[in-house]
Amino acid sequence: MKIKISFIGAGKIIREHIKAFSTIKNVELSGLYSRTFEKAKKLSQEFKIKHTCFSVEDLFNKTKSDLVVIGVPIESTKEVCLDSIKFPWKCLVEKPLGLNLKETTEIKKNVNSYKIYLALNRNYLNSTLQVKKLLKNDSSRRIIFLFDQENTVAARFYHSKRVIDNYMFANSIHIIDYCRIFARGKIKNISNIFSLKKDNIKIFSKKIFFSSGDIAIYNSAWNRPGPWSVDISTNKYFFNIKPLEKVLIRSFDKNQDFQLASDNDDKKFKPGFKKQALEMIKLINKKKNIVPNINDALYTAKLIQRLYNN
């Protein structure tokens, strides 16, 4: 029996999700809904999606889909999620899950943990998966260095003030979520290292202590140049993840570097999207998977709030 999948939204991000799911066997692209009907109709025709619908309710009634993928503007995410959870399908929601911690918490209050899942494509990058694999055999303390750069000056040209005011949830989530991926245990404490703020420039560094003994150093630079990066130091390895699709690995035993690049799926599709789609199919089929659920979304949202609550 084919797994039926529907989509909400008709922008670039939904297009990437459709491309990824369209290449998987036993998947039926059942329906598409967007407030801009003509745009949705055009996308449906391009990918041979069966139904172009007029509302979330219409989408479910016509398709009876197993999964709905939600990729709408950030300011609409909460409303669309609360509409979508009324129906008996799984929901894969493009991050962030709500514009801020308040919205994420509100969504969480209205749904159980096995209804909504978060689309965090960097969980599925070849670099991320290979580092996780190597770390399985390394129980030593992890020191994780995160560098986050945001350009809200440029973002103001295509985002509202409300999104800009919550840009740490909208965009910094990409880097901060690596704490959930790589750091073990519960967050015990967060301490300030330094901060600098002048005009549009905001720079700070904070240290996050975990119950496992792991430590993460989060460095944030807003409106200053710099690439996103993640470094992880253990007794056995040093990982330099920059750009995030690639990782340079140094082994203590061999004392030599080797680089793992993106795999074919990350070249053919938006990086991480094909593996993410495959993991969602596993989830629908009740097989073991690595898809972040709403509790994971809440974990990262709470961490973002604590890091930026200064």
Stockholm file with secondary structure:
# STOCKHOLM 1.0

chainA/1-310         MKIKISFIGAGKIIREHIKAFSTIKNVELSGLYSRTFEKAKKLSQEFKIKHTCFSVEDLFNKTKSDLVVIGVPIESTKEVCLDSIKFPWKCLVEKPLGLNLKETTEIKKNVNSYKIYLALNRNYLNSTLQVKKLLKNDSSRRIIFLFDQENTVAARFYHSKRVIDNYMFANSIHIIDYCRIFARGKIKNISNIFSLKKDNIKIFSKKIFFSSGDIAIYNSAWNRPGPWSVDISTNKYFFNIKPLEKVLIRSFDKNQDFQLASDNDDKKFKPGFKKQALEMIKLINKKKNIVPNINDALYTAKLIQRLYNN
#=GR chainA/1-310 SS CCEEEEEECCSHHHHHHHHHHHTSTTEEEEEEECSSHHHHHHHHHHHTCSEEESSHHHHHHHHCCSEEEECCCGGGHHHHHHHHTTSSSEEEEESSSSSSHHHHHHHHHTSCTTTEEEECGGGGCHHHHHHHHHHTTCCSCCEEEEEEEECHHHHTTTSCHHHHHTHHHHTTHHHHHHHHHHCCSCEEEEEEEEEEEETTEEEEEEEEEETTSCEEEEEEEESSCCCCEEEEECSSEEEEECSTTCEEEEETTTCCEEEECCCHHHHHSSTTHHHHHHHHHHHHTTCCCCCCBHHHHHHHHHHHHHHHCC
#=GC SS_cons         CCEEEEEECCSHHHHHHHHHHHTSTTEEEEEEECSSHHHHHHHHHHHTCSEEESSHHHHHHHHCCSEEEECCCGGGHHHHHHHHTTSSSEEEEESSSSSSHHHHHHHHHTSCTTTEEEECGGGGCHHHHHHHHHHTTCCSCCEEEEEEEECHHHHTTTSCHHHHHTHHHHTTHHHHHHHHHHCCSCEEEEEEEEEEEETTEEEEEEEEEETTSCEEEEEEEESSCCCCEEEEECSSEEEEECSTTCEEEEETTTCCEEEECCCHHHHHSSTTHHHHHHHHHHHHTTCCCCCCBHHHHHHHHHHHHHHHCC
//
